[in-house]
Amino acid sequence: MIVSIILARILMPRDYGVIALTTIFLNLSDILIDGGFSTTLIRKKNVDDCDYSCVLTVSFLIATVLYLVFFAAAPFIATYYEESLFCPVLRVLGLTVFIQAFAATRTAIVNRNMQFKLLCWCNIAGSIISGIVGIVAAYAGCGVWAIVIQRLLYNVLVTGLLFFCVKFKIKWQVNIERLKEIIKFSIGVVSASLLYFVANNMYNAVIGKRYSVTDLGYSSKGNQLPEQFSLYTFSAVSGVLLPTISSCQDDLDRVKHIIRKVTAFSTYIIFPLMTGMMLTSEEVIVLLLTEKWRAAAPIMIGACIYYIGMPFILMNSQVYYALGHSFMKVKIEIIRLVMMILGLIIGSFVLNCSIAQLSLISGTIMIIAAAISAYEAGKMMHYTINEMLSDLWKPVASTAVMGFGVWMVGWFLRANGIDGIIISFAIKVSVGVFVYFIMSILLKPDGYREITSTLFGIARSRGL
């Protein structure tokens, strides 16, 4: 996140528009290369080197085909979007498909064995080194190639470290019986992932053509900070969630207990975080990314709504996969995709909405989809609506009071002509943190109790 902020202060919106366009195709490649194999390997009760070798071989074959397709199609896509830089950028950054094929199996091993400290250190090392190189390249005037260098180097470093740290006997062969067994479950995962990909990326594809690549850059950056704060916060839990639930998939009461704890933690952190970012979007954008990105501020508001719902879609997906209902995820993504298509057609082509308004439409649809997915997951583990409301009302009420307090502060500052970005941001954040803390003490939501008891437990264990 720090690296992305520094790069955004140096580079231009058009550079990020090109990368956002390229990312659409790379995200598609990630889905097709992984093919749901990683999820299957994590939840499969018994896995050996034959399973890993089978997945690795198939992933490399898919990666080779995809790269050849991308290489050949790049000039035509560049012409369609009227962006000459797209062709060389896709051809170079597309090399990550081979790295992804090699890394996916080892990442599955790490997650299956819950070796998250190892994965953490690999990512930290890759982020620091590639980030420094990317920033130097940006200062040297490399433009969009600074981001290409940074991302390519990051993937190489993380995969290289995993190669040395995670060992298994590679056999470049495919066991048909094992492959059939893996595909039987993974087909539901990959189908859901493809629908998820289409729903998440069709707005970018339309913006890049109907509006402009520069507008796509604003949209990308308006979404990036809420995405990082929301998903990186949630990933502290989500990375452990699938292997944990899979290990007790026959005990629904235990699964329900885990999900309720995750819900309590996630809502307590993500609700106020996203609400606070919505109410300080202009200050956050200008302070972190400079004045040239101000147009991304209204886009961030819709993105914050979107990323309130996204973690719960992901959490419920882990329940579907762990309990063997991968096609339920397909059902949810079909519903969301239909709503997104209708929203895009009406918003962009009928009402001629701005990008910020499209972002609000997308965020609203995500909240509806998250509610539907929670209902379906609840039925699987007997997590009733009353129990869900009981877990949610305290963090929702606390966030609502905090949001109202921050909004009132903003109104007061505007009414009195106080428009300094730094002063406004500092006052709003201070009031928001204070009000939310007071509400937490008064209502004592489960997430607050969970976090405080954990912190006190760590302090006691260390003699503090």
C-alpha positions in Angstrom: 0.0 0.0 0.0 2.9 2.4 0.8 4.5 1.6 -2.5 1.3 2.2 -4.4 0.8 5.6 -2.7 4.3 6.7 -3.6 4.0 5.5 -7.2 0.7 7.3 -7.5 2.2 10.6 -6.4 4.9 10.2 -9.2 2.9 8.7 -12.0 -0.1 9.9 -14.0 -3.7 8.6 -14.1 -3.2 7.4 -17.7 -0.4 5.1 -16.5 -2.7 3.4 -14.0 -5.5 3.2 -16.6 -3.2 1.1 -18.8 -2.3 -1.1 -15.9 -6.0 -1.4 -14.9 -6.8 -2.5 -18.4 -4.0 -5.0 -18.4 -5.0 -6.4 -15.0 -8.4 -7.4 -16.4 -6.6 -10.0 -18.6 -4.1 -11.0 -15.9 -6.9 -11.6 -13.4 -8.6 -13.8 -16.0 -5.4 -15.8 -16.5 -5.0 -16.3 -12.7 -8.5 -17.8 -12.5 -7.9 -20.1 -15.5 -4.4 -21.2 -14.4 -5.5 -21.9 -10.8 -8.7 -23.5 -12.1 -10.0 -23.9 -8.6 -7.2 -26.4 -8.0 -5.7 -24.5 -5.0 -9.0 -24.5 -3.2 -9.5 -28.2 -4.0 -6.0 -29.1 -2.7 -6.6 -27.1 0.5 -10.0 -28.8 1.4 -9.0 -32.3 0.1 -8.6 -34.6 3.1 -5.6 -36.5 1.7 -3.1 -34.9 -0.7 0.3 -36.2 -1.9 3.0 -35.3 -4.4 1.1 -36.9 -7.2 -1.8 -34.4 -6.7 0.6 -31.5 -6.6 2.5 -32.6 -9.7 -0.7 -33.2 -11.6 -2.0 -29.7 -10.8 1.4 -28.1 -11.5 1.6 -29.7 -15.0 -1.9 -28.8 -16.0 -1.4 -25.2 -14.7 1.8 -24.8 -16.9 0.0 -26.1 -20.0 -2.9 -23.6 -19.4 -0.4 -20.8 -18.8 1.4 -21.5 -22.0 -1.8 -21.4 -24.1 -3.0 -18.2 -22.4 0.3 -16.4 -23.0 0.3 -17.2 -26.6 -3.3 -16.0 -26.9 -2.5 -12.8 -25.0 0.6 -12.2 -27.1 -1.3 -12.6 -30.4 -4.4 -10.6 -29.3 -2.6 -7.7 -27.7 -2.3 -5.5 -30.8 -6.1 -5.9 -31.6 -7.1 -5.1 -28.0 -4.8 -2.0 -28.0 -6.4 -0.8 -31.3 -9.9 -1.4 -29.8 -9.2 0.8 -26.7 -7.0 3.2 -28.8 -4.1 2.8 -26.3 -0.8 2.0 -28.0 1.0 1.2 -24.7 -1.4 -1.6 -23.9 0.3 -4.1 -26.4 3.8 -4.1 -25.0 2.7 -3.8 -21.4 0.4 -6.9 -21.7 3.1 -8.9 -23.5 5.7 -8.2 -20.8 3.5 -8.3 -17.7 1.8 -11.3 -19.2 4.9 -13.3 -18.4 3.6 -13.5 -14.8 1.2 -16.3 -16.0 4.1 -18.7 -15.9 5.1 -17.5 -12.4 1.6 -17.8 -11.3 1.4 -21.4 -12.5 4.6 -22.3 -10.6 3.6 -20.4 -7.4 0.0 -21.6 -7.1 0.8 -25.2 -6.0 3.3 -24.1 -3.4 1.0 -21.4 -2.1 -1.7 -24.1 -1.7 0.8 -26.3 0.3 1.6 -23.3 2.6 -2.1 -22.5 3.2 -3.0 -26.2 3.7 -0.3 -26.5 6.3 -1.1 -23.1 7.8 2.5 -21.9 7.3 1.3 -18.3 7.2 4.4 -16.9 8.9 6.5 -18.3 5.9 4.1 -16.7 3.4 4.2 -13.5 5.3 8.0 -13.2 5.2 8.1 -14.1 1.5 5.6 -11.4 0.7 7.3 -8.8 2.9 10.7 -9.4 1.3 9.2 -9.4 -2.2 7.2 -6.2 -1.5 10.1 -4.2 -0.1 12.7 -5.1 -2.8 10.3 -4.8 -5.7 8.8 -1.6 -4.2 12.2 0.1 -3.9 13.1 -0.9 -7.5 9.7 0.3 -8.8 10.0 3.7 -7.0 13.5 4.2 -8.4 12.2 3.4 -11.9 9.3 5.9 -11.5 11.7 8.7 -10.4 13.9 7.8 -13.4 11.0 8.6 -15.7 10.0 5.1 -16.7 6.3 5.9 -16.4 4.0 2.9 -16.7 7.0 0.6 -16.9 7.8 1.4 -13.3 4.6 -0.4 -12.3 5.4 -3.3 -14.7 8.9 -3.7 -13.3 7.6 -3.6 -9.7 4.9 -6.2 -10.3 7.0 -8.5 -12.4 9.9 -8.4 -9.8 7.5 -9.0 -6.9 6.1 -12.1 -8.5 9.6 -13.5 -9.3 10.9 -12.8 -5.8 7.9 -14.3 -3.9 7.8 -17.4 -6.1 11.6 -17.8 -5.9 11.5 -17.7 -2.1 8.6 -20.2 -2.0 10.6 -22.5 -4.3 13.5 -22.7 -1.8 11.3 -22.9 1.3 8.6 -25.3 0.2 9.7 -28.7 -1.1 7.9 -31.4 -3.0 8.9 -33.9 -5.6 7.9 -32.5 -9.0 6.9 -35.0 -11.6 5.8 -33.4 -15.0 3.0 -35.9 -15.5 -0.8 -36.1 -15.2 -2.6 -38.9 -13.4 -5.9 -39.0 -15.1 -7.8 -40.5 -12.2 -6.4 -37.9 -9.7 -7.2 -35.2 -12.2 -10.8 -36.3 -12.5 -11.1 -36.3 -8.8 -9.7 -32.8 -8.5 -11.7 -31.4 -11.4 -15.0 -32.8 -10.0 -14.9 -30.2 -7.2 -12.8 -27.5 -8.8 -15.2 -27.0 -11.7 -17.6 -25.3 -9.4 -14.9 -23.2 -7.9 -13.6 -22.0 -11.3 -17.1 -21.4 -12.7 -17.8 -19.2 -9.7 -14.5 -17.4 -10.1 -15.1 -16.7 -13.7 -18.5 -15.2 -12.9 -16.9 -13.2 -10.1 -14.3 -12.0 -12.6 -16.8 -10.9 -15.1 -18.9 -9.1 -12.5 -15.9 -7.3 -11.0 -14.2 -6.4 -14.3 -16.9 -5.5 -16.8 -17.2 -2.0 -15.3 -13.5 -1.4 -16.0 -13.8 -2.8 -19.5 -16.7 -0.5 -20.3 -15.1 2.6 -18.6 -11.9 2.0 -20.6 -13.9 2.1 -23.9 -17.0 4.3 -23.2 -15.2 6.9 -21.2 -11.3 7.0 -21.4 -8.2 5.2 -20.2 -7.5 8.2 -17.9 -11.0 7.9 -16.4 -10.2 4.2 -15.9 -7.0 5.3 -14.0 -9.2 7.5 -11.7 -11.6 4.6 -11.2 -8.7 2.2 -10.4 -7.2 4.5 -7.8 -10.5 5.3 -6.3 -11.1 1.6 -5.7 -7.6 0.7 -4.7 -7.4 2.2 -1.2 -10.8 0.9 0.0 -9.8 -2.5 -1.5 -6.5 -2.6 0.3 -7.9 -1.5 3.6 -10.9 -3.8 3.5 -9.4 -6.9 2.0 -6.0 -6.7 3.6 -7.7 -6.3 7.0 -10.0 -9.3 6.2 -7.2 -11.4 4.8 -5.7 -11.7 8.3 -8.7 -14.0 8.9 -9.7 -15.3 5.5 -6.3 -16.9 4.8 -6.9 -19.2 7.8 -10.6 -19.6 7.3 -10.8 -22.2 4.5 -8.3 -24.7 6.0 -9.8 -24.2 9.5 -13.4 -24.8 8.4 -12.3 -27.7 6.2 -10.7 -29.4 9.2 -14.0 -29.4 11.0 -16.4 -29.6 8.1 -18.4 -32.4 9.7 -19.1 -30.4 12.8 -21.6 -27.7 11.7 -21.9 -26.2 15.2 -18.1 -25.7 15.2 -18.3 -24.1 11.7 -21.1 -21.8 12.8 -19.1 -20.8 16.0 -16.1 -19.9 13.8 -18.1 -17.9 11.3 -19.8 -15.9 14.1 -16.5 -15.0 15.5 -15.2 -13.9 12.1 -18.3 -11.9 11.5 -18.0 -10.1 14.8 -14.3 -9.3 14.1 -14.9 -8.2 10.5 -17.9 -6.0 11.1 -16.2 -4.3 14.1 -13.2 -3.3 12.0 -14.4 -3.0 8.4 -17.7 -1.1 9.0 -16.2 2.0 10.7 -13.1 1.8 8.5 -15.0 2.0 5.2 -17.5 4.5 6.6 -14.7 6.8 7.8 -13.0 6.6 4.3 -16.3 7.5 2.7 -16.6 10.7 4.8 -13.0 11.7 4.4 -12.6 10.5 0.7 -11.5 13.9 -0.6 -9.0 14.5 2.2 -7.6 10.9 1.9 -7.1 11.2 -1.9 -5.5 14.7 -1.9 -3.3 14.1 1.1 -2.0 10.7 0.0 -2.0 10.9 -3.8 -1.9 14.7 -4.4 -4.3 17.1 -6.1 -4.1 15.5 -9.5 -6.1 12.5 -8.2 -9.0 14.6 -6.7 -11.4 13.3 -9.4 -11.0 9.8 -7.7 -12.5 11.0 -4.4 -16.3 10.6 -5.4 -15.4 7.2 -6.9 -14.0 6.2 -3.5 -17.4 6.6 -1.8 -19.0 3.9 -4.0 -15.9 1.8 -3.6 -16.2 1.9 0.2 -19.8 0.7 0.0 -18.6 -2.1 -2.4 -15.8 -3.2 0.0 -18.1 -3.3 3.0 -19.9 -6.2 1.3 -17.0 -7.9 -0.5 -15.4 -9.5 2.6 -18.7 -11.2 3.5 -19.0 -12.6 0.0 -15.5 -14.0 0.4 -16.2 -15.4 3.9 -19.4 -17.1 2.8 -17.6 -18.6 -0.2 -15.2 -20.3 2.2 -18.2 -21.9 3.9 -19.6 -23.2 0.6 -16.2 -24.6 -0.4 -15.4 -26.2 3.0 -18.8 -27.8 3.2 -18.6 -29.1 -0.4 -21.2 -26.8 -2.0 -19.0 -25.1 -4.6 -21.9 -24.6 -7.0 -23.7 -22.4 -4.5 -21.0 -19.9 -5.1 -21.9 -20.1 -8.8 -25.5 -19.4 -8.0 -24.6 -16.3 -6.0 -22.3 -15.0 -8.7 -24.9 -15.5 -11.4 -27.3 -13.4 -9.4 -24.7 -10.7 -8.8 -23.7 -10.7 -12.5 -27.2 -10.2 -13.7 -27.7 -7.3 -11.3 -24.3 -5.8 -12.4 -25.2 -6.1 -16.1 -28.6 -4.4 -15.5 -27.0 -1.7 -13.4 -24.3 -1.1 -16.1 -26.8 -0.9 -18.9 -29.2 1.4 -17.1 -26.5 3.5 -15.5 -24.1 3.9 -18.4 -26.1 3.6 -21.5 -29.6 4.8 -20.4 -29.0 7.4 -17.7 -25.4 8.4 -18.9 -24.2 8.2 -15.3 -20.8 9.5 -14.3 -18.1 7.1 -13.1 -18.8 8.0 -9.5 -22.5 7.2 -9.9 -21.6 3.9 -11.5 -19.4 3.2 -8.5 -22.4 3.8 -6.2 -24.5 1.4 -8.3 -21.8 -1.3 -8.1 -21.5 -0.8 -4.3 -25.3 -1.1 -3.8 -25.4 -4.3 -5.8 -22.5 -5.8 -3.8 -24.4 -5.2 -0.5 -27.5 -7.0 -1.9 -25.3 -9.9 -3.1 -23.6 -10.1 0.3 -26.9 -10.3 2.1 -28.1 -13.1 -0.3 -24.8 -15.1 0.2 -25.0 -14.7 4.0 -28.6 -16.1 3.9 -27.5 -19.1 1.9 -24.5 -19.8 4.0 -26.6 -19.4 7.1 -29.0 -22.2 5.9 -26.0 -24.6 5.5 -24.8 -24.2 9.1 -28.1 -23.3 10.8 -27.1 -19.7 11.4 -30.4 -18.0 11.7 -31.3 -14.5 10.5 -32.1 -13.5 14.2 -28.6 -14.6 15.2 -27.1 -12.7 12.3 -29.0 -9.5 13.3 -27.9 -10.1 16.9 -24.2 -10.2 15.7 -24.6 -7.2 13.4 -26.7 -4.6 15.2 -24.1 -3.3 17.7 -21.3 -2.6 15.2 -23.9 -1.1 12.7 -25.3 1.2 15.4 -21.8 2.2 16.6 -20.7 2.9 13.0 -23.9 4.9 12.3 -23.4 7.1 15.3 -19.7 7.6 14.4 -20.6 8.4 10.8 -23.2 11.0 11.9 -20.7 12.6 14.2 -18.1 12.9 11.4 -20.6 14.2 8.9 -21.7 16.9 11.4 -18.1 17.9 11.9 -17.7 18.2 8.1 -20.8 20.3 7.9 -19.6 22.6 10.7 -16.2 23.1 9.1 -17.7 23.9 5.7 -20.2 26.3 7.3 -17.4 28.2 9.1 -15.2 28.4 6.0 -12.6 26.0 7.5 -11.4 24.1 4.4 -7.8 23.1 5.1 -7.3 19.5 4.0 -5.0 18.6 6.8 -7.1 20.3 9.5 -10.3 18.8 8.2 -8.8 15.3 8.0 -7.3 15.5 11.5 -10.5 16.7 13.1 -12.8 14.2 11.3 -10.5 11.2 12.2 -10.1 12.3 15.8 -13.9 12.7 16.3 -14.6 9.4 14.5 -12.2 7.4 16.6 -13.4 9.0 19.8 -17.1 8.4 19.1 -16.5 4.8 17.9 -14.5 4.1 21.0 -17.1 5.5 23.3 -19.9 3.5 21.5 -17.8 0.3 21.8 -17.5 0.8 25.5 -21.2 1.4 25.8 -22.5 -1.3 23.6 -19.6 -3.8 23.9 -20.0 -5.5 20.5 -18.6 -9.0 20.2 -15.8 -7.8 18.0 -14.7 -5.3 20.6 -14.7 -8.0 23.3 -12.9 -10.4 21.0 -10.1 -8.0 20.2 -9.6 -6.6 23.7 -9.6 -10.1 25.3 -7.0 -11.2 22.7 -4.8 -8.2 23.3 -5.0 -8.6 27.1 -4.2 -12.3 26.7 -1.1 -11.5 24.6 0.0 -8.9 27.2 -0.5 -11.4 30.1 1.5 -14.1 28.3 4.4 -11.7 27.8 4.3 -10.5 31.4 3.2 -7.0 30.5 
